[in-house]
Amino acid sequence: MHADASIQQWFDRALDLDADGDLGLTPVAMPRVVTSRSLDRQTTDSRLISKREVKIATVEWAISALLAVETIEKKN
């Protein structure tokens, strides 16, 4: 998670992977993806989105990242 902080947005809780972190090996303590319908999820807000919406957002993000790289390469 330290290498790519954007991964954090896809989970219902903070991903504290430090030795003294809050994660546990119990089903209740494990983070859920934002599309989870689990009764143990920690969100009941609008972040609960469909898998289709996650896929669309991921493709849009990838396109934006590619366009940004292309723009930088054109400037050099």
C-alpha positions as CSV (number, residue, x, y, z in Angstrom):
1,M,0.0,0.0,0.0
2,H,2.9,2.3,0.6
3,A,4.0,2.0,-3.1
4,D,0.5,2.9,-4.5
5,A,-1.7,4.9,-2.1
6,S,-4.5,4.9,-4.7
7,I,-5.3,1.3,-3.8
8,Q,-6.7,2.5,-0.4
9,Q,-9.8,4.0,-2.1
10,W,-11.0,0.5,-3.1
11,F,-11.4,-0.7,0.5
12,D,-14.0,0.0,3.2
13,R,-11.4,0.8,5.9
14,A,-7.8,1.9,6.3
15,L,-5.2,-0.7,5.3
16,D,-2.8,-0.4,8.2
17,L,-0.2,-3.1,7.4
18,D,2.3,-2.2,10.1
19,A,3.2,-4.7,12.8
20,D,1.1,-2.7,15.3
21,G,-1.7,-2.1,12.8
22,D,-5.4,-2.6,13.3
23,L,-5.8,-5.5,10.8
24,G,-6.5,-9.0,12.1
25,L,-7.0,-12.4,10.7
26,T,-10.6,-12.7,11.7
27,P,-13.4,-12.2,9.1
28,V,-14.6,-9.1,10.9
29,A,-11.2,-7.4,10.9
30,M,-10.3,-7.9,7.3
31,P,-10.9,-5.0,4.9
32,R,-13.6,-5.4,2.3
33,V,-13.6,-4.0,-1.2
34,V,-16.1,-1.2,-1.7
35,T,-18.4,-3.4,-3.7
36,S,-18.7,-5.9,-0.8
37,R,-22.2,-6.8,0.3
38,S,-20.7,-8.5,3.5
39,L,-22.5,-7.9,6.8
40,D,-19.0,-7.2,8.2
41,R,-18.3,-4.2,5.9
42,Q,-17.7,-0.9,7.7
43,T,-19.5,1.3,5.2
44,T,-23.1,1.9,4.5
45,D,-22.6,5.1,2.6
46,S,-22.6,6.0,-1.1
47,R,-19.1,4.5,-1.6
48,L,-20.8,1.1,-1.9
49,I,-20.8,1.0,-5.7
50,S,-21.4,-1.7,-8.2
51,K,-18.7,-3.8,-9.8
52,R,-19.5,-2.2,-13.2
53,E,-18.9,1.2,-11.7
54,V,-15.6,0.1,-10.3
55,K,-14.6,-1.3,-13.7
56,I,-15.6,2.0,-15.4
57,A,-13.7,4.1,-12.9
58,T,-10.6,1.9,-13.3
59,V,-10.6,2.2,-17.1
60,E,-11.1,6.0,-16.8
61,W,-8.2,6.3,-14.4
62,A,-6.0,4.2,-16.6
63,I,-6.8,6.3,-19.7
64,S,-6.1,9.5,-17.7
65,A,-2.8,8.1,-16.6
66,L,-1.8,7.2,-20.2
67,L,-2.8,10.6,-21.5
68,A,-0.7,12.3,-18.7
69,V,2.3,10.2,-19.7
70,E,1.8,11.0,-23.4
71,T,1.6,14.8,-22.6
72,I,4.8,14.6,-20.6
73,E,6.6,12.8,-23.4
74,K,5.4,15.4,-26.0
75,K,6.9,18.2,-23.8
76,N,10.3,16.5,-23.7
